[in-house]
């Protein structure tokens, strides 16, 4: 059984999150470092809150990719917001959930975009998840 981490996020991580311009609404193309920073912030939150229950490999294996390939980034964000973290569904900020989705997209081999992953529902509905392993496993 895994030990549960304290629900308190380290102060340094909170300061980094609050000071992160990557969590501000996207206003067009962002420098590559801002996109990388959004993904990195998502990875930090994943390790701080998600890794308590989820193995990184469980969210980047062929089953995950087959399940989510073709669905929208909003679909993934929505299920995470409604159900996670297990002890406090919906308890993170929208920007934090969006950063986690950006991290999961990168973890599954999707190339980072040229702009920040937006947090608004309409824009996220227009982004389709596409994974190389899932595409290779799907018959033509």
N, C-alpha and C positions, 0 to 999 in steps of 0.2 A: 504494500500500500504506500502510496506517495504521501509524504508529509505536506500538509497545507502550509503555504507561505502566509505570512501575515498579510491581511487585506490592506494594510497601510503601504502605499507606494512610497519608495524612498524619496525623501525631499529633493534630492538632486535630480531625480527623474521628473518630478513634478515641475521643478523650475525649468528644466530643459523643454518640457512639453509646452508650458505656458509661454516660453520665450521663442518657440519655434514658429517662424513665419510660414512653414509648410502647412500649418493647421488653419491658416486664414483662407477665406474663400478664394478660389482661383480666379484671376482676372485676365486670363490669357496665358500665353506660353510662360513657363517658369524656367529659370536656369536649371541645368542638369543637377547641380548640387542641391537645389531645393527639392527636386523630385527624389533624389537619393536620400535626403534628410527625412522626407515624409515616410519613405520605406523603412529607414532606420528607426524612426520613432515607432512605427508599427511593430517592428521586431522587438523593440524594448518593451512595449506594452504586452506583446505576445509572451515574452519570457516572464514578465512580472505577474500577469494575470491568467493567461491561457495555458501556459505550460504546466500549471498546477494539475490540470486534468487531461490535457491533450499533448500527445507526442507530436513533435514537428512532422515526423514521417507520416502520421495518420492524416495530416492535412495537405499532403503533397504526393500521396500514392496514387496508383492507377484508379482505385475505387473512387477517391475524392474527385479526381479529374473527370472520370466518366460521369459522375453524378452532376457536376457543375458545368461541364463544357457545354457551351451554347446558351447557358442562362446568363442573365445580366448581372453586372456588378451590384446593382441594387438588390437583386434576389439574395445574393450572398450577404450583403450588408444587413438587409432586413432580418434574416433569420438570426444573425449574430446579435443584433440589437435586441430582438425579442426574447432571446434565450440565454444570453451571456452577459457577464459572468453568471454562472449558475446560482451563486449566492446573492446576486444583485442584477437581474436582467435589466438592461437599459440604463445601468448606473454609470456608464462612461459618457464622455462628451461625444457628439457627432463627429468631430474632427478626429478623436481618438479611434472610434470605430472605423472611420474612413482610412486612417493610417494603417490599421490592422488589415483591412481588405487589400490595400496597396501592397503590404508585406506578403500576404497570402498569394496574391497574383504573381509577384516576383518569385516567391518560393516555388511556385508551380511552373516556372519557366516563361511566364509572359514578360516580354521586354518592357522596361519602364517607358512611359510615354514622354512626350516633350513638355507636358504640363502636369501640374499636380492632379491627382485623382480628385475630382470634385466631390463635395459632400451632399449636393442637392439631388433629390430623388429623380428628377427628370433627366438630368445629365447621366446619372448612374444607370438608368434604364436603357440608355443608348449604347452602353459599353458591354459588349458580349465577351464572356470568358472563353478563351480558346487555348487549349493545352495540347502540345505536340503528342504526348503519349495517348491522350484520349482520341485524338484525330487518327493516329496510327491504328488504334484498336477498333475503330468504327468501320464496318464494311462500307464500301462505296455504294 
